[in-house]
Amino acid sequence: MAKPTVIVAYYSVYGHVRKLADKIVEGLNSAGNVDVKLYQFKENLPEDVLAMFKAPPQDPEVPFLTPEILGEADAFLMGIPTRYGSMPAQVKAFWDSTGPLWSTGKLVGKMGGFFFSTASQGGGQETTALVSLTNLIHHGIIYVPLGYTHNNLFDLSEVVGGSAYGAGTVAAGDGSRQPSVKELEVAEHQGKSFAAIVAKYHS
Ligand SMILES: Cc1cc2nc3c(=O)[nH]c(=O)nc-3n(C[C@H](O)[C@H](O)[C@H](O)COP(=O)(O)O)c2cc1C
């Protein structure tokens, strides 16, 4: 039997979510029970706004996620940097282009989860998850949360992003903080545990 296909799709201006995505891919690949593909969400901000943000160009090596590609996958994890406690327009624009998938029920019964980055603690990782959930629910997608399945999520000795909703990092207002060892451990763990759940569901 073919292994289930898992897509990791991220949007990342300054690289924090991308670093989590790469760790999640490592975790997904570690047990060898799923096929993994990395995609990114397409930028849709005007050039002058991107220049104001000092946004580097998107990685030319990573293909853009399309509704057709998502429709062919068995499961996905989406990496979402918070915007005002919610998902960025780039991710929302993607969901808004999935009407044909919705009208044909193409995503019903697939599995999905999320991971996050915010500037600050309490900046909205969980609200971003909750806002994103409506897309899964309306498509009939099974939400796979992380749960409190990694000890780092209980660690109060330092800043540790992420929660029961998914791995996360805290980037600081100027983006100067990089994903920590503990945050990257949680990301890798999320990939591994998601792969196990998807593989079990498909066995
Ligand atoms: C328009 C805008 C809105 C933002 N809103 C929030 C917010 O509500 N809470 C927060 O903690 N960070 C907020 N941020 C900071 C981003 O979440 C942060 O830049 C991002 O997580 C960094 O991830 P990246 O390097 O992968 O792009 C906002 C950033 C922008 C540009």
The ligand as an SDF file (V2000), in Angstrom:
LIG
                    3D

 31 33  0  0  0  0  0  0  0  0999 V2000
    0.7440   43.1320   10.0150 C   0  0  0  0  0  0  0  0  0  0  0  0
    1.3320   42.3200   11.1030 C   0  0  0  0  0  0  0  0  0  0  0  0
    0.5510   41.9410   12.1890 C   0  0  0  0  0  0  0  0  0  0  0  0
    1.1010   41.2070   13.2250 C   0  0  0  0  0  0  0  0  0  0  0  0
    0.3050   40.8270   14.2780 N   0  0  0  0  0  0  0  0  0  0  0  0
    0.8570   40.1820   15.3140 C   0  0  0  0  0  0  0  0  0  0  0  0
    0.0550   39.8170   16.4570 C   0  0  0  0  0  0  0  0  0  0  0  0
   -1.1590   39.9950   16.4980 O   0  0  0  0  0  0  0  0  0  0  0  0
    0.6770   39.2180   17.4950 N   0  0  0  0  0  0  0  0  0  0  0  0
    2.0210   38.9680   17.5010 C   0  0  0  0  0  0  0  0  0  0  0  0
    2.5440   38.4700   18.4900 O   0  0  0  0  0  0  0  0  0  0  0  0
    2.7780   39.2500   16.4230 N   0  0  0  0  0  0  0  0  0  0  0  0
    2.2280   39.8450   15.3390 C   0  0  0  0  0  0  0  0  0  0  0  0
    3.0010   40.1260   14.2370 N   0  0  0  0  0  0  0  0  0  0  0  0
    4.3870   39.6350   14.1890 C   0  0  0  0  0  0  0  0  0  0  0  0
    4.5020   38.3660   13.3450 C   0  0  0  0  0  0  0  0  0  0  0  0
    3.6760   37.3500   13.8670 O   0  0  0  0  0  0  0  0  0  0  0  0
    5.9500   37.9240   13.2610 C   0  0  0  0  0  0  0  0  0  0  0  0
    6.6180   38.8670   12.4200 O   0  0  0  0  0  0  0  0  0  0  0  0
    6.0660   36.5300   12.6840 C   0  0  0  0  0  0  0  0  0  0  0  0
    5.5510   35.5900   13.5810 O   0  0  0  0  0  0  0  0  0  0  0  0
    7.4860   36.1550   12.3550 C   0  0  0  0  0  0  0  0  0  0  0  0
    7.4620   34.9510   11.6510 O   0  0  0  0  0  0  0  0  0  0  0  0
    8.2250   34.8000   10.2480 P   0  0  0  0  0  0  0  0  0  0  0  0
    9.6520   35.1600   10.4850 O   0  0  0  0  0  0  0  0  0  0  0  0
    8.0990   33.3540    9.8860 O   0  0  0  0  0  0  0  0  0  0  0  0
    7.5750   35.7010    9.2310 O   0  0  0  0  0  0  0  0  0  0  0  0
    2.4620   40.8360   13.1880 C   0  0  0  0  0  0  0  0  0  0  0  0
    3.2450   41.1920   12.0720 C   0  0  0  0  0  0  0  0  0  0  0  0
    2.6880   41.9260   11.0440 C   0  0  0  0  0  0  0  0  0  0  0  0
    3.5500   42.3000    9.8660 C   0  0  0  0  0  0  0  0  0  0  0  0
  1  2  1  0
  2  3  1  0
  2 30  2  0
  3  4  2  0
  4  5  1  0
  4 28  1  0
  5  6  2  0
  6  7  1  0
  6 13  1  0
  7  8  2  0
  7  9  1  0
  9 10  1  0
 10 11  2  0
 10 12  1  0
 12 13  2  0
 13 14  1  0
 14 15  1  0
 14 28  1  0
 15 16  1  0
 16 17  1  0
 16 18  1  0
 18 19  1  0
 18 20  1  0
 20 21  1  0
 20 22  1  0
 22 23  1  0
 23 24  1  0
 24 25  2  0
 24 26  1  0
 24 27  1  0
 28 29  2  0
 29 30  1  0
 30 31  1  0
M  END
$$$$
